[in-house]
């Protein structure tokens, strides 16, 4: 897409864009029988006054000197052809669940800040449908120290497709599908000190390793109905899908999506993002969303290429609030029936709370999330976890990231009782555009581990880990 030929009537790019305190609402939904009017085309010169590599240029869809284009603006821009017979002015640029901007959409039915980028390859397959593709492949060399560490070279990947269509009565249909190549790394996943959850063989807990995700991570549909310009109701169903519990899944979270290492707090916060059987009903009012899910509490088993049984035996609820364009907050809770395959008689009550921030400044963009998770098991065990993570992009092709976590777990050492542990990690990525919508990156990270106090010293005296990685991203 050549942004120099884009029709932008009435937009003076020489003037600075005023900072908004409230997110701009998407245009009201239009009937399929009432196409948007198209103003006459006007020639638009290069955009003076906007540095081509600045965050503002990146978010406006400006083609940088490196040839990378980020389509993250979600206002209607008449005359911008997306392919096929339609122009963007006819596209449903609101979210899947309501009349807000599509940039608010994150994993499942979760939200992120409206100002956050929502990059993807935009397609117009016809008949009123809008589609978006996004994917990445990471090749990782992993090294974890000490008696319980290990070395491994592996690949982790994700491909996501989304599509939506506005119906003649104003309702919206949304479709989501997400695939992962993780199962090809083997059932035992990859080494990660202090990680726990699920099983690799059906008989023992998987500890100090991160399990692979299933081949099919999401296959879901949404249907939303507007009640007014600010209000809507919706239904979401997935097999698999993601219930209304926790913050956005870490691989989609704006503060974590470039970090190839799974948070050790994953199973306290967002581990239900691959759930085989979920139905969610919700209500949206402006920046508020209330939703309730009925879903399968059991985590996926060790067979990563199949469909697990849908049980719909667990319930959760989540309240989300986007007070302005830069913040997204949520609090949620759920009762999970028999989540662990190896402890089938143990149920779990989970509570989570999180706040995600995103903003673009003259010196770069900043994304950050703070989150808390609490688990109380019917066996009497209670465990807490906390997470603080951030990404800073001083330039569209550079990313710096960091994460601090603390967990309480009774799985890490054989001694009875919940033991505290933590991890602090830092990393960086340098990307190189290789084609339109494609980039290649090289990066690395280092992690300091704070292991449970134990007379056994199972982790050695100075536990730590490191990763070197390359990646290919399509967006």
SVG drawing of the C-alpha trace seen along z (x, -y; Angstrom):
<svg xmlns="http://www.w3.org/2000/svg" viewBox="-32 -24 58 65">
<polyline fill="none" stroke="black" stroke-width="0.4" points="0.0,0.0 1.4,-3.3 0.4,-5.9 1.5,-8.8 -1.6,-8.2 -4.0,-8.1 -6.9,-10.5 -7.1,-12.5 -9.4,-15.5 -9.4,-18.2 -6.4,-16.9 -3.6,-19.4 -0.6,-17.4 1.5,-20.5 -0.4,-21.2 0.4,-19.1 -2.4,-16.7 -3.9,-17.8 -3.7,-15.2 -7.1,-13.7 -8.2,-12.8 -11.0,-10.5 -10.8,-7.9 -12.5,-8.8 -15.6,-6.6 -15.8,-4.7 -18.4,-5.8 -21.9,-4.5 -22.6,-1.2 -24.1,-1.5 -26.6,0.8 -25.2,2.9 -27.8,1.2 -26.5,-2.2 -22.8,-2.5 -20.8,-5.4 -20.6,-8.4 -17.2,-8.9 -15.9,-12.5 -14.1,-13.4 -10.5,-12.2 -7.8,-14.8 -4.1,-14.5 -2.2,-14.4 1.5,-15.2 4.1,-13.8 3.2,-14.6 5.6,-17.4 6.3,-18.1 6.0,-14.4 9.3,-12.5 8.9,-9.3 10.2,-7.1 8.3,-8.8 5.7,-6.9 3.1,-9.3 4.0,-8.5 4.0,-4.9 0.5,-5.0 -0.8,-7.1 0.1,-4.5 2.9,-6.6 5.4,-4.7 8.8,-5.0 12.1,-5.3 12.5,-1.6 9.4,-0.7 7.4,0.6 3.8,-0.4 1.7,0.0 -2.0,-0.2 -3.0,-1.1 -5.4,-4.0 -9.0,-3.0 -10.9,-6.1 -12.6,-6.0 -10.2,-7.4 -12.2,-7.9 -10.5,-6.9 -8.0,-4.4 -8.4,-1.2 -7.8,2.0 -8.2,4.3 -11.2,5.7 -14.1,3.4 -14.5,1.6 -12.8,-1.4 -12.0,-1.6 -14.8,-4.2 -17.3,-1.3 -15.5,1.0 -16.9,1.8 -14.1,0.1 -15.7,0.6 -14.9,3.5 -16.4,6.9 -18.4,6.4 -19.6,2.8 -19.3,-0.6 -15.8,-1.4 -12.6,-1.5 -11.3,1.9 -7.9,1.0 -9.4,1.9 -9.7,5.6 -7.3,8.0 -7.3,11.8 -10.7,13.5 -13.1,10.8 -10.5,9.0 -9.6,5.3 -6.4,3.3 -6.0,-0.6 -7.7,-2.2 -4.4,-4.0 -2.5,-0.7 -1.4,0.4 -3.4,3.1 -1.2,4.0 -2.1,6.6 -2.4,7.4 -5.8,6.0 -7.9,7.8 -11.3,7.3 -12.5,10.7 -15.8,9.2 -19.5,9.3 -19.0,6.8 -16.3,8.8 -13.2,7.3 -10.3,9.6 -6.9,9.2 -3.9,11.6 -1.1,11.5 1.7,14.0 5.2,14.6 7.8,17.3 10.5,17.3 13.6,19.4 15.1,19.6 18.3,20.9 17.4,21.3 19.8,21.8 18.7,22.3 21.3,22.8 21.7,25.2 20.8,28.7 17.2,28.2 18.1,26.2 18.6,27.4 19.6,26.2 17.3,26.4 16.9,24.9 13.3,24.7 10.7,22.7 7.5,21.0 5.0,19.6 1.5,18.2 -0.8,17.3 -4.0,15.4 -6.8,14.6 -9.8,12.4 -12.8,11.4 -16.0,9.4 -19.1,8.3 -21.8,5.8 -25.3,7.1 -28.2,5.1 -29.8,4.7 -26.7,3.2 -25.5,6.4 -22.0,7.7 -20.5,11.1 -16.9,11.8 -14.7,14.8 -11.3,15.7 -8.9,18.5 -5.4,18.9 -2.8,21.7 0.4,22.5 3.5,24.5 4.4,25.2 3.4,28.9 6.3,29.6 8.8,28.7 7.6,31.8 5.3,32.5 7.8,31.3 8.0,27.8 11.1,25.8 13.3,25.2 12.1,22.3 13.1,22.2 10.2,21.7 7.5,22.4 4.8,24.9 1.4,26.1 -0.1,28.9 1.7,32.2 3.8,33.6 3.1,37.3 -0.2,37.5 1.5,38.8 3.8,36.1 3.7,32.4 5.6,30.3 7.9,28.1 10.8,25.8 9.6,26.2 6.9,24.3 4.4,26.5 3.7,26.1 0.3,24.7 -2.1,26.7 -2.0,26.6 -5.4,25.0 -5.4,22.2 -8.7,20.5 -11.6,21.2 -14.3,18.7 -17.2,16.6 -18.9,13.5 -22.3,11.9 -23.0,8.4 -26.2,6.3 -26.1,2.5 -28.7,1.1 -27.6,-2.5 -24.5,-4.4 -22.8,-3.6 -24.5,-0.3 -24.4,3.2 -24.9,6.9 -22.8,9.8 -22.3,13.5 -18.9,15.3 -18.4,19.0 -15.1,20.9 -13.9,24.5 -11.3,23.7 -11.6,20.1 -10.9,17.8 -13.3,17.2 -13.7,13.8 -11.0,14.4 -7.8,12.5 -6.0,9.9 -5.3,10.4 -3.2,13.5 0.5,12.6 1.3,13.3 -1.4,10.6 -0.7,8.2 0.7,5.0 3.3,4.9 4.5,8.5 3.9,9.5 7.5,9.0 8.9,11.0 9.5,14.6 9.6,15.9 6.4,17.0 5.7,15.3 6.1,17.7 2.8,16.1 1.0,17.4 -1.1,20.0 -2.3,17.4 -3.4,14.8 -4.2,15.9 -3.7,19.7 -7.4,20.2 -6.7,18.5 -6.8,22.0 -10.1,23.6 -11.9,26.4 -15.4,25.1 -16.5,21.6 -19.6,19.4 -19.5,15.8 -22.4,13.2 -21.7,9.6 -22.9,6.0 -20.9,3.0 -21.6,-0.6 -19.1,-3.1 -15.8,-2.3 -17.3,0.4 -17.8,4.1 -19.5,6.7 -19.3,10.3 -20.0,13.8 -18.6,17.1 -19.5,20.8 -16.5,22.9 -14.4,26.0 -12.2,25.8 -9.8,28.6 -6.6,27.4 -5.5,28.9 -4.0,32.4 -0.6,33.5 -2.0,34.4 -1.5,31.1 -3.0,32.0 -6.5,33.0 -9.7,31.5 -10.3,32.1 -13.8,32.8 -16.0,29.8 -17.5,29.9 -18.8,26.3 -18.5,27.0 -16.8,23.7 -18.0,20.1 -16.2,16.7 -17.1,13.0 -15.1,10.0 -15.6,6.2 -13.4,4.1 -13.0,0.4 -11.2,-1.8 -11.3,-5.3 -9.4,-6.9 -7.5,-6.0 -4.3,-5.1 -5.6,-2.8 -7.4,0.6 -8.3,2.1 -10.1,5.3 -11.0,7.3 -12.3,10.9 -13.0,14.0 -13.9,17.6 -14.6,21.1 -12.6,23.7 -13.8,27.3 -10.9,29.8 -8.4,27.7 -5.4,30.0 -5.5,33.4 -3.3,34.9 -5.5,33.6 -9.0,34.3 -10.7,33.9 -9.3,30.3 -11.2,27.3 -9.9,23.7 -11.2,20.3 -9.3,17.6 -9.3,13.8 -7.3,11.5 -6.9,7.7 -4.8,5.8 -4.1,2.4 -2.5,1.9 -1.1,-1.4 0.0,-2.5 1.1,-5.9 3.2,-7.2 5.6,-10.2 8.1,-12.1 10.8,-9.9 9.0,-6.6 6.1,-4.5 5.6,-2.8 3.4,0.1 3.1,1.5 1.0,3.9 0.7,4.6 -1.3,7.6 -2.2,9.7 -3.6,13.2 -4.9,15.3 -5.7,19.0 -7.5,20.8 -7.7,24.6 -10.4,26.8 -7.5,28.7 -6.9,25.7 -3.8,24.3 -3.8,20.6 -1.2,19.1 -0.6,15.5 1.3,14.1 2.2,10.6 3.6,9.2 5.0,6.0 6.1,5.8 6.9,3.1 8.0,2.5 9.7,-0.6 10.1,-1.4 12.5,-4.3 12.3,-3.6 9.8,-1.5 12.6,1.0 14.0,1.2 12.2,2.8 13.4,2.9 11.4,5.0 11.5,6.0 9.5,8.1 9.4,8.6 7.4,11.4 6.7,13.1 4.8,16.3 3.9,18.6 3.8,22.2 3.7,25.7 5.0,27.5 8.5,26.2 10.2,28.1 9.1,31.4 9.0,29.9 5.4,29.2 3.9,25.7 3.7,22.8 7.1,21.4 7.9,17.9 9.9,17.4 10.5,14.7 12.2,13.6 13.5,10.4 14.3,10.3 15.5,7.8 15.8,8.0 16.0,6.2 15.1,6.8 16.4,5.1 14.0,5.6 14.8,5.2 12.1,4.8 12.4,7.4 9.2,6.8 5.9,5.0 4.2,6.3 7.3,8.5 10.2,7.9 13.1,10.0 14.3,9.5 17.3,10.5 17.2,10.3 18.2,11.7 17.2,11.6 18.7,12.4 16.8,13.5 17.7,13.5 15.8,16.1 15.0,15.9 14.2,19.5 12.2,20.9 14.0,21.2 14.7,24.9 17.2,27.1 17.5,29.1 19.1,26.3 17.5,27.8 18.3,24.8 21.9,24.2 23.5,21.0 23.0,18.6 20.0,19.6 19.5,17.6 18.6,18.1 19.2,16.6 17.7,16.7 19.0,15.6 16.4,15.5 15.5,14.6 12.0,13.9 10.0,13.3 6.8,11.2 4.0,10.7 1.7,7.8"/>
</svg>
